[in-house]
Amino acid sequence: MFTGLIETLCTVKSIRPSAGGLALTIDLATLAKQCEIGDSIAVNGACLTVAGLSGKLATFELSGETLRKSALGRLRPASRVNIERAMKATDRFGGHIVQGHIDGTATIGTIKRLGRFADIKFMTGARLLGQMIIKGCVAVDGISLTVAEMDESSFSAAVVPQTLQNTTLGTARVGDVVNIETDIIVKAVKKELKRILPQEPALTAEKLQELGF
């Protein structure tokens, strides 16, 4: 499990085809000394397993499912990525519950700079928006953010200077595609309510006749 509090920014060294997926190599810099093969690390919010370590370089295998659900396939050498190691049971929990399981992607629609702050609008579909609530949590490229506003095609977040300085959002541009993980609590509650609440009957010819049509 992760918290959405990014530890550091790292640089992609290479990304190449590998057995039906991609092999992603990242320079973890000094963080590599604290990592081992088999560790779980969130890369732009996607939980990946360290498959190889060579000095500062860590290699991760990206499956077809990961590539379909996330924007990791868009990475290129020299791309900067958000890195967070899986939290320990004894760690302070400062963000929100982030599983590292990407639900889909969004596209940055607008970036409005307000001094050292920024309001960023993310364009996405009804499926992801249906799993969000205003003032609820969402992970954008692994960054824990609060949903400030929503409409039928987007949500917005107010991003503080600390986040802009220490994550990829500081250099983000309109049109960039980002990974989205919605709040597991909202998803669980929505699923349970759908199970226990009565559902509207399907609109049939008989029902229309009953209504006088």
C-alpha positions in Angstrom: 0.0 0.0 0.0 1.0 3.6 -0.7 0.0 7.0 0.6 0.3 9.3 -2.4 3.1 11.3 -0.8 5.9 11.2 -3.5 9.3 10.5 -2.1 11.4 11.7 -5.0 11.5 12.3 -8.8 13.6 9.9 -10.8 14.6 9.6 -14.5 13.8 6.9 -17.0 16.9 5.5 -18.6 15.4 3.1 -21.1 12.1 1.5 -22.1 12.2 -1.5 -24.4 10.0 -4.4 -25.6 10.1 -7.5 -23.4 8.1 -10.7 -23.8 4.7 -9.2 -24.6 5.2 -6.1 -22.5 7.9 -3.5 -21.8 11.0 -3.4 -19.6 11.3 -0.1 -17.9 14.6 1.0 -16.4 14.8 3.9 -14.0 17.7 5.6 -12.3 16.7 5.6 -8.6 19.8 7.5 -7.5 20.4 7.3 -3.8 17.0 5.5 -3.2 18.5 2.4 -4.9 20.5 1.7 -1.8 17.2 1.2 0.1 15.7 -1.1 -2.4 15.8 -4.9 -3.2 14.7 -7.1 -6.0 11.0 -7.9 -5.3 10.2 -4.6 -3.7 7.0 -2.8 -4.6 7.5 0.7 -5.9 4.8 3.1 -7.3 6.0 4.6 -10.5 3.7 7.5 -11.5 1.1 5.8 -9.2 1.4 2.3 -10.7 2.6 -0.4 -8.3 5.5 -2.2 -10.0 7.9 -4.8 -8.8 11.7 -4.4 -8.9 12.8 -7.2 -11.3 16.5 -6.2 -11.5 19.0 -3.9 -9.8 22.3 -2.8 -11.1 23.9 0.0 -9.1 21.4 2.9 -9.2 19.3 1.4 -12.0 16.1 -0.6 -11.3 14.3 -2.5 -14.0 10.5 -3.2 -13.9 8.5 -5.4 -16.2 5.3 -3.8 -17.6 2.5 -6.2 -18.5 0.0 -5.7 -21.3 -2.7 -5.0 -18.6 -0.6 -2.3 -17.1 0.1 -0.7 -20.5 -3.7 -0.8 -21.3 -4.8 0.8 -18.1 -2.0 3.3 -17.5 0.0 6.0 -19.3 3.4 4.2 -18.6 3.7 3.2 -22.2 4.1 6.9 -23.1 7.3 7.2 -21.1 10.6 7.8 -23.0 14.2 8.0 -21.9 14.8 11.1 -19.8 11.1 11.2 -18.7 10.8 12.2 -15.1 8.6 10.0 -12.9 7.1 10.1 -9.4 8.5 7.5 -7.1 7.0 6.2 -3.8 8.1 3.0 -2.1 5.5 0.8 -0.4 4.8 2.1 3.1 5.9 0.1 6.2 3.4 -0.8 8.9 5.1 1.5 11.3 5.2 4.5 8.9 3.2 7.7 9.5 0.1 7.7 7.2 0.0 11.2 5.8 -1.8 10.9 2.4 -4.7 8.6 1.6 -5.0 4.9 0.9 -3.4 4.3 -2.5 -3.2 0.7 -3.8 -1.1 1.4 -6.9 -3.8 -0.1 -9.1 -4.5 2.3 -11.9 -8.2 2.7 -12.8 -7.6 4.6 -16.0 -6.2 7.8 -17.4 -7.1 11.5 -17.7 -5.8 14.3 -19.9 -4.8 17.7 -18.5 -7.3 20.2 -19.8 -6.2 23.5 -18.3 -3.5 24.7 -15.9 -4.3 28.0 -14.1 -1.3 29.4 -12.2 -2.2 31.4 -9.1 1.0 32.7 -7.8 2.9 29.7 -6.5 -0.2 27.6 -6.6 -2.0 26.0 -9.5 -5.6 24.9 -10.3 -5.4 21.9 -12.7 -8.4 20.5 -14.6 -8.3 16.9 -15.7 -10.5 15.6 -18.5 -11.8 12.0 -18.1 -14.8 9.8 -18.6 -18.0 9.1 -16.7 -16.7 5.8 -15.3 -13.8 7.4 -13.3 -15.8 10.5 -12.4 -18.5 8.3 -11.0 -16.0 7.0 -8.5 -15.1 10.5 -7.2 -16.7 13.0 -4.8 -16.0 16.6 -4.2 -13.5 16.9 -1.3 -12.7 13.3 -1.8 -9.3 11.9 -2.6 -7.8 10.9 -6.0 -4.3 9.8 -7.0 -3.0 11.6 -10.1 0.3 10.0 -11.3 0.5 8.7 -7.8 0.1 12.1 -6.1 -2.6 12.3 -3.4 -4.9 15.2 -4.4 -8.2 16.5 -3.2 -11.1 16.8 -5.7 -12.0 20.5 -5.7 -14.6 20.6 -8.4 -16.3 18.3 -10.8 -18.6 18.4 -13.9 -19.8 15.8 -16.4 -16.4 15.5 -18.1 -13.7 16.7 -15.7 -12.5 17.2 -12.2 -10.2 19.9 -10.8 -7.6 20.0 -8.0 -5.8 22.9 -6.3 -2.1 22.0 -6.2 0.1 23.5 -3.5 3.7 24.8 -4.1 5.3 21.8 -2.3 3.6 19.4 -4.7 4.5 21.5 -7.7 8.1 21.6 -6.7 8.5 17.9 -5.9 6.4 16.0 -8.4 5.8 15.9 -12.2 2.9 18.3 -11.9 5.4 21.1 -11.6 6.4 20.7 -15.3 3.0 19.2 -16.6 1.5 20.7 -19.7 -1.9 20.8 -21.2 -2.5 17.6 -23.2 -0.4 15.4 -20.9 -2.0 12.1 -20.1 -1.8 11.1 -16.4 -2.6 7.9 -14.4 -5.7 8.0 -12.2 -6.5 5.9 -9.2 -9.8 6.7 -7.5 -10.5 6.3 -3.8 -10.9 2.7 -2.8 -13.4 3.7 -0.1 -15.7 5.4 -2.6 -15.5 2.5 -5.0 -16.3 0.0 -2.2 -19.3 2.0 -0.9 -20.7 2.5 -4.4 -20.5 -1.2 -5.2 -22.2 -2.1 -1.9 -25.0 0.4 -2.4 -25.6 -0.8 -5.9 -25.9 -4.4 -4.5 -28.4 -3.6 -1.7 -30.5 -0.8 -3.1 -33.4 -1.6 -5.3 -32.7 -1.0 -9.0 -35.0 0.7 -11.4 -36.7 -1.9 -13.7 -35.7 -1.9 -17.3 -37.9 0.2 -19.6 -39.9 -2.3 -21.7 -42.8 -2.0 -24.1 -45.1 -3.3 -21.4 -43.9 -0.7 -18.9 -44.5 2.1 -21.5 -48.0 0.8 -22.1 -48.6 0.8 -18.4 -47.5 4.5 -18.3 -50.0 5.4 -21.0 -47.7 5.6 -24.0 
